[in-house]
Amino acid sequence: MLFEFIDKIESEEHKLLRENVKKFVNNKISPISSKIDKEDYFPADVFKEMGKIGLTGMLIPEKYGGIGEDVLNVVIILEEISKESPSLALSLLAHSVLCAYPIVKYGNEEQKNYYLPKLASSEIIGGLAYTEPNAGSDAENIITKAVFKDDYFYISGSKNFITNGSVADVLIVYARTGGQGKEGISAFIFDTKTEGFYVSKKLDKLGMRGSPTALLYFDNAKVHKSKLLGDLNKGYYMVVKGFEIERITISAISTGIALKCLEWIVKYSKERVAFSKPISEFQLIQEKVARISAKLEVLRTYLYLSAKFYDPGKDNRVQASTLKYLCGKLGVEAGLEAIQVLGGYGYTKDYPVERLMRDAKLNDIGAGTTEMMILQLAKMVYKHFK
């Protein structure tokens, strides 16, 4: 049976969650998935409805209105949404994994009580502002500054490629509060209505259209010291730890894309007739199906186990880098093979496979490039066998 181990890893609660998400996706997301891409449309109303059924409350404890910190819940939700709209799944990840979860892990009670219920219900939309023109994977190289004076920090600088940047009500903003290097970076809970904050440009992207990506600018934006998240000058370690759960969960977007592409390959190849028989009977088509299915079998099992046993107190870099590297490549591979099998139809916008391929490519780049995952894995392998 396909994906038998997934069935064993999931509890009955996980299975019920999947069915509920599937229903929501079919009813609310699938009918507008093409519009989201074609018009670069962020469906704010659907995002609000996601809050009503608990999806925007993933990783938030129940006492603050969420559905708990179970990372497997996140994987299931993102995977199911990604079958129809990877871009909406990406915005949800930015909201919950990159914004709400750092508040869960590092916020004080006042911060948690104020922000988490609003994020859980989708009353407000969240995001993360870390990447800069010269600081992406090189996380310690940020130059945005936060200068402290009379109980306030004044933030100045720019941020690049910020998911939800143009629609977020609150951002986790990282800025330099000390000297150069790892020890001088701090995190802030930043309300985007703050004077001195600007969305300088909304980017027009190849894929993940409908998930707003923006360039942000801070001009002496005034933030009270109560908005400092975690310890002063320890933000670098917070964001690097956050990379682990981001890379694990974003891998579910890649597997969701690959699953949908595999479904299209099977469906189309059984219907398309050439040389008097369905092309599903041709061995070269069967090779594509078997190859993608086999990779999904292994990677989804590893992904689900990594999510089920995720421990924020431990080093999860091997799992995170492995999944991000291999799942990212698989999403693109499955998208390209789906286009190939569908032929001319696959190359048109009448079918979703070309969109899924464009969306999949982001996961080779965002949350740490494929090249960075390779370098990090190699470093850990050499360390293990020293």
ABEGO torsion letter per residue (X at the ends): XBGAAAAAABBAAAAAAAAAAAAAAAAAAAAAAAAAAAAGBBBAAAAAAAAAAGAAABGBBAAAGBAEABAAAAAAAAAAAAAABAAAAAAAAAAAAAAAAAAAAABBAAAAAAAAAAAAAGABBBBBBABBAABBABAAABABBBBBBGGBBBBBEBBBGBBGAAABABBBBBBBABBBEAAABBBBBBBAABBGBBBABBBBBABGBGBBBBBBBBBGBBBBAAABBEBBGAAAAAAAAAAAAAAAAAAAAAAAAAAAAAAAAAAAAAABBBGGBBAAABAAAAAAAAAAAAAAAAAAAAAAAAAAABBAABBAAAAAAAAAAAAAAAAAAAAAAAAAAAEAAAABAABAAAAAAAAAAAAAABGEBAAAAAAAAAAAAAAAAX
